[in-house]
């Protein structure tokens, strides 16, 4: 499934990836923090979107992150 990470406050998309273990990925991001090479964030919420592309229904998990104020974050 296509997975997109978005910063809640700005709507900025920071990462797009494909995962076959969506339950494991959600469990992992809901931990203490989510760290990228450019900063550390906290899980905010997620949505599961469905859309039609080339007559095929697809799913996309969007994971929203909030800035972790206890970490120095630079975008």
N, C-alpha and C positions, 0 to 999 in steps of 0.2 A: 504494500500500500504506500502511496505517496504521503510523505510527512513533511510539514512545513513548520518551522519555528518562527514566531513573530513576536516582536516587542510590543506589549499591550499599549504602552503610553504613546508610541509613535506610529505604530502600524508597520514598522520596518520589518521586512522579511530578512532573517539573518542566515537561514540554512534551509535547504530543501534536500530531502533524502528519500530513499525507498527502504521500507522495513517489512519483513515478514513476521516479526514478533512485536506486534503493536501493544499487546498487554504488558510485555516485559519493558518496552520502551516507556509506556505511561507510568509504570511502577518506578522506573529509574528516575524519570524527570520530576516525580512528586517527592523525591528525597530532599536532602538538605539544600542542594543547589545544583544548577546546570552550568557547567564551565565550558567556554569556548576559548580559543587562543586569544580572542580580543576582549574577554570579560566574563564575569560570573553573574548569573541570573537566578531568580527563583520562579518556580512553577506558579502560574496564576490560574489558568483554566484551559480547557480544550474544547474543540468542536469537531464533529464528524460531518463533513460536507459530502453530498452526493451530487453528481452532475452528469450530463449527457455529452459524450464526445464521440463523434463518428458513429452515431447510433448505438453506442455501448454505454451503459451506466457505469460510472466509476466512483470510487470513494477516495476521500482525501482527509487525513487527520491534520488539523491545525492546532499546534500547541502554543499557547500564549504565555509569555514570560514577563516578569516584572524585574526591574533593575534591583540588584542586591546591593543596598546602600552600605552594607558592612564590608563590601569588597570595592577595590578601585576598578571601575569599569570604564573602558575607553572604546568607543565605536568608531 
